[in-house]
Amino acid sequence: MTRIGIMGYGNLGRGIECAVKYAPDMELVAVFTRRDPATVTIQTENVPVVSANEADAWTDKIDVLLLCGGSATDLPEQTPQYAKLFNVIDSFDTHARIPEHFSNVDAAAGESGHVAIISVGWDPGMFSLNRVYANAVLPEGKDYTFWGKGVSQGHSDAIRRIEGVKNAKQYTIPIDAALDAVRSGKQPELSTREKHLRECFVVLEDGADAAKVEEKIKTMPNYFADYDTTVHFISEEELLRDHSGMAHGGFVIRSGKTGMHLENNAVIEYSLKLDSNPEFTTSVLIAYARAAKRLYDEGIKGAKTVLDIPPAYLSERPDAELRAALL
C-alpha cells in the first residue's frame, strides 16, 4: 500500500480523500492543516488531522504527500519546502511560471533524494500530454486550448487573495466563434483575448473599495490582464445560492495537415466535461502519486512533470493486464 498524506483540507484535500477511498493500493495516513486541527473534521475514520507544523515528524509514515495549496502564493513555497521531507505531488497551474517552479523544486528534491511531480491535474496535466502527443503525430499544424465554461479554482483563489475580497468565484468561458473556426480545420490565428472571456463574481469585505478591487483583478498578470474580464459584485448569500458548483471542462485541439503536399486536414480533439473540477483534479493527483512512489522505489530523484512519467506507472494494474486489456 502507498501511504498518502494530504497537506491542506479545502476542495482539493476533500477530493483526494474521496479518490484514495477508491484506490485499492493506497491508504490515507494523515491530513495536515494550517488551521487548528480540532476544528477540522474529515470523512475518513481513524485518520488523524495534524498541524502542518508537525509534518516533519511523519517522514517515515508517509510515502507521498499531496499538496493542496494555491498556485499564487502557497505552492511556490510549499513544494520546495516539503520536497525536502517527502515525495510530493502538486497542482501548480500558473503556466508562465512552471519552468521557474520546476527549477526550485528540482533543487530541493534532488538534494533530499525525493521525487516531486509538479503541475499535475488536467491543465497543466492531462491536457499537456495531449498537446505533446498531437504535436508529435501532426508536426505540421497549430495547437489550440479552450477552457470552460467552468469555475477555475486557481483564478478564484487568486481573486480571494486580493485585499478587500471576502469570497469569489471565477468562470472561464470559451468564445464559440473561435472554437467553431478551429474545429473546421481553418487554423485561425487567435489572440488570448479572442479565445476566452473571464467572468468574476466577488463578495467584498465591509468597507472595501469596489473600484480598486476591480482594477486589481483586471490588471492581474498571468490571470486576467490578457482577457476581457467582467466583474460582478454580489452578496455572500447570492454567491452561495448561485455559484456553489465546481463544474469545469475544456478542449485541446490540434489542427494539422498530412500528405506529400499537406493537402489533407487532420484534427485531433481531446475534451473533458466535469461536474466537479477538484474531484477530477485530485483523481489525477492520486494516479501520479502512484507513479511517484514507483519512481522513488527505483532510486529516481528530483522534480518531474507529467511529460516524464510512463503511462503504465499511473495504473495499479499489472503491465501484462494493461497490454491485454487496454493496449
C-alpha positions in Angstrom: 0.0 0.0 0.0 1.1 3.5 -0.8 0.7 5.7 2.3 -0.8 9.1 1.4 -0.7 12.4 3.3 -2.8 15.4 2.5 -1.5 18.9 3.1 -4.5 21.2 3.3 -8.1 20.3 3.6 -10.1 22.5 1.2 -11.7 21.5 -2.0 -8.6 19.6 -3.2 -8.0 17.9 0.1 -11.5 16.6 0.3 -11.2 15.4 -3.3 -8.1 13.5 -2.6 -9.8 11.9 0.4 -12.5 10.6 -1.9 -10.1 9.4 -4.6 -8.0 7.5 -2.0 -11.1 5.6 -0.9 -11.4 4.0 -4.4 -7.7 3.4 -4.9 -7.1 -0.3 -3.9 -3.4 0.2 -3.5 -3.5 3.3 -1.3 -4.3 4.3 2.2 -4.8 7.7 3.8 -2.5 8.2 6.7 -2.8 11.8 7.8 -4.3 15.1 6.9 -2.2 18.2 7.7 -3.7 21.6 8.2 -2.6 25.2 9.0 -5.9 25.6 10.9 -6.5 24.4 14.5 -6.7 20.6 13.9 -9.5 20.4 16.4 -11.7 22.5 14.0 -11.2 20.2 11.0 -13.5 17.2 10.5 -12.7 14.7 7.8 -14.8 11.9 6.3 -12.4 9.0 6.9 -12.5 7.3 10.2 -9.3 6.7 12.3 -7.2 9.1 10.2 -5.7 11.9 12.3 -5.8 15.6 11.5 -2.4 17.1 12.4 -0.9 20.6 12.5 1.1 21.4 9.4 3.9 22.4 11.8 4.3 18.8 12.9 4.7 17.3 9.4 8.4 16.7 9.8 7.5 14.0 12.4 5.7 12.0 9.8 8.5 11.5 7.3 8.8 7.7 8.0 5.0 7.2 7.9 4.1 8.7 4.5 5.2 7.6 1.1 3.7 10.6 -0.9 2.4 13.9 0.4 -0.1 15.7 -1.8 0.0 19.4 -1.6 -3.4 21.2 -1.9 -2.3 24.9 -1.6 -3.0 27.6 -4.2 -0.6 28.4 -7.0 -0.5 32.1 -6.4 1.3 32.1 -3.1 1.2 28.7 -1.4 2.9 26.2 -3.8 5.9 28.2 -4.8 7.0 28.0 -1.1 5.4 24.7 0.0 6.5 22.4 -2.8 10.3 23.0 -2.3 9.8 23.0 1.5 8.1 19.7 1.6 10.1 18.1 -1.1 13.0 18.2 1.4 10.9 15.8 3.6 8.7 13.7 1.4 7.9 12.6 -2.1 5.4 15.2 -3.2 2.7 16.0 -5.8 1.4 19.5 -6.5 -1.1 21.0 -9.0 0.8 24.3 -9.7 -1.1 25.8 -12.6 0.5 29.2 -13.4 1.7 28.1 -16.8 4.1 31.0 -17.3 6.0 30.2 -14.1 6.3 26.4 -14.4 10.0 26.5 -15.6 10.9 28.6 -12.6 8.9 26.4 -10.2 10.4 23.3 -11.7 13.9 24.6 -11.1 13.2 25.5 -7.5 11.6 22.1 -6.7 14.2 20.1 -8.6 16.9 21.6 -6.4 15.1 20.8 -3.2 14.0 17.3 -4.2 17.3 16.4 -5.8 19.3 17.3 -2.7 17.0 15.4 -0.4 16.6 12.3 -2.7 12.9 12.6 -3.1 10.6 12.6 -6.2 8.5 15.7 -6.8 5.9 15.7 -9.6 4.7 19.2 -10.2 1.8 20.8 -12.2 -0.4 17.7 -12.0 -4.1 17.9 -12.9 -5.9 18.4 -16.2 -4.3 21.6 -17.4 -1.5 21.5 -16.8 -1.5 17.7 -16.7 -3.8 15.7 -19.0 -4.1 18.5 -21.5 -0.3 18.8 -21.5 0.0 15.2 -22.5 -2.4 15.5 -25.3 -0.7 18.6 -26.7 2.6 16.7 -26.8 1.1 13.6 -28.4 -0.7 15.7 -31.0 2.4 17.7 -31.8 4.4 14.5 -32.3 1.8 13.0 -34.6 1.0 16.1 -36.6 4.2 18.2 -36.8 2.6 20.5 -39.4 -0.3 22.2 -37.6 -1.4 24.5 -34.8 -2.4 23.9 -31.1 -5.5 25.4 -29.5 -6.6 25.0 -25.9 -10.1 26.1 -24.7 -11.2 26.0 -21.1 -14.7 26.1 -19.7 -17.3 27.1 -19.3 -16.5 26.4 -15.7 -15.0 27.5 -12.4 -11.3 28.0 -12.3 -10.0 27.1 -8.8 -6.7 28.9 -9.4 -8.2 32.1 -10.7 -10.8 32.1 -8.0 -8.1 31.7 -5.4 -6.1 34.5 -6.9 -9.1 36.8 -6.5 -9.6 35.8 -2.9 -6.0 36.8 -2.1 -6.8 40.4 -3.1 -7.2 42.8 -0.1 -10.9 43.6 0.4 -12.2 40.4 -1.1 -14.2 38.1 1.2 -15.1 35.4 -1.3 -15.1 34.9 -5.1 -15.8 32.6 -8.0 -14.3 33.0 -11.5 -15.7 31.4 -14.7 -13.7 30.8 -17.8 -15.8 30.9 -20.9 -14.7 29.8 -24.4 -15.8 32.1 -27.3 -17.9 29.9 -29.6 -16.9 31.6 -32.8 -13.2 30.8 -32.1 -14.0 27.2 -31.1 -16.0 26.6 -34.3 -13.3 28.1 -36.5 -10.6 25.8 -35.0 -12.8 22.7 -35.4 -13.3 23.5 -39.0 -9.6 23.0 -39.7 -9.1 26.6 -40.8 -6.1 27.1 -38.3 -7.0 30.7 -37.4 -4.6 33.0 -35.7 -6.2 33.7 -32.3 -5.1 36.0 -29.6 -5.6 35.1 -25.9 -8.4 37.7 -25.8 -10.1 36.2 -28.8 -10.4 32.7 -27.3 -11.9 33.2 -23.8 -13.9 35.5 -21.6 -13.4 35.7 -17.8 -16.4 36.4 -15.6 -15.9 37.1 -11.8 -18.4 37.1 -9.0 -17.0 38.8 -6.0 -18.1 39.3 -2.4 -16.4 42.3 -0.8 -15.3 42.8 2.8 -17.2 45.5 4.6 -15.7 48.9 3.6 -13.7 47.6 0.7 -13.3 49.8 -2.4 -15.0 48.0 -5.3 -13.3 50.1 -7.9 -9.8 49.3 -6.5 -10.7 45.6 -6.3 -12.0 45.5 -9.9 -8.8 47.3 -11.1 -6.6 44.8 -9.3 -8.5 41.8 -10.8 -8.5 43.1 -14.4 -4.8 44.0 -14.3 -3.5 40.9 -12.6 -0.7 39.4 -14.8 -0.9 35.7 -15.8 -4.5 35.6 -14.7 -6.7 38.4 -16.1 -4.7 41.1 -17.8 -4.8 39.5 -21.2 -8.6 38.8 -21.2 -11.9 40.6 -21.5 -12.9 40.3 -17.9 -16.3 41.2 -16.3 -16.5 41.7 -12.5 -19.8 41.4 -10.7 -20.1 42.4 -7.0 -22.7 40.3 -5.2 -23.7 39.3 -1.7 -22.4 36.2 0.0 -25.9 34.8 0.0 -26.0 35.2 -3.8 -22.6 33.5 -4.2 -23.6 30.5 -2.1 -27.0 30.2 -3.8 -26.0 30.7 -7.4 -22.3 29.8 -7.6 -21.6 26.9 -5.2 -20.9 24.4 -8.0 -17.4 23.4 -9.2 -18.1 22.3 -12.8 -15.5 22.8 -15.5 -14.0 21.2 -18.6 -12.4 22.1 -21.9 -10.8 21.1 -25.2 -7.3 20.5 -26.5 -7.3 20.7 -30.3 -4.5 20.3 -32.9 -5.4 21.2 -36.4 -2.9 19.7 -38.8 -2.1 18.7 -42.3 -0.9 15.4 -43.8 0.1 14.2 -47.3 3.1 14.8 -49.6 1.8 18.4 -50.3 -0.1 18.8 -47.0 -3.3 18.6 -48.9 -5.4 16.8 -46.2 -6.7 18.1 -43.0 -6.5 16.2 -39.7 -8.0 17.5 -36.4 -7.2 15.8 -33.1 -9.5 16.8 -30.2 -9.5 15.8 -26.6 -12.2 17.1 -24.3 -13.3 16.9 -20.7 -16.7 17.7 -19.1 -16.5 17.7 -15.3 -19.3 18.0 -12.7 -16.5 18.5 -10.1 -13.3 20.2 -11.1 -11.5 19.5 -7.8 -12.6 15.9 -7.6 -11.3 15.2 -11.1 -8.1 17.1 -10.5 -7.4 15.0 -7.4 -8.1 11.8 -9.2 -5.2 12.7 -11.5 -3.1 13.6 -8.4 -3.7 10.2 -7.0 -2.6 8.5 -10.2 0.6 10.4 -10.2 1.2 9.7 -6.5 1.3 6.0 -7.5 3.9 6.9 -10.1 6.0 9.0 -7.6 6.2 6.0 -5.3 7.3 3.7 -8.1 10.0 6.2 -9.2 11.3 6.7 -5.7 11.5 2.9 -5.2 13.6 2.7 -8.4 16.1 5.3 -7.0 14.9 8.2 -9.1 15.0 11.7 -7.5 14.3 15.3 -8.4 11.4 17.2 -10.0 9.3 15.6 -12.7 6.2 16.6 -14.7 3.5 14.6 -16.3 5.6 14.6 -19.5 8.3 12.5 -17.8 6.1 9.7 -16.4 5.4 6.4 -18.3 1.7 5.9 -18.7 1.9 2.4 -17.1 3.2 3.9 -13.9 -0.2 5.6 -13.3 -2.2 2.4 -13.1 -2.4 -0.1 -10.3 -3.0 -2.9 -12.9 0.0 -5.2 -13.8 1.8 -4.5 -17.1 0.6 -7.7 -18.7 -3.0 -6.9 -17.8 -2.6 -3.4 -19.3 -1.3 -4.9 -22.6 -4.1 -7.4 -22.7 -7.0 -5.1 -21.8 -6.1 -1.6 -22.8 -3.4 -1.7 -25.5 
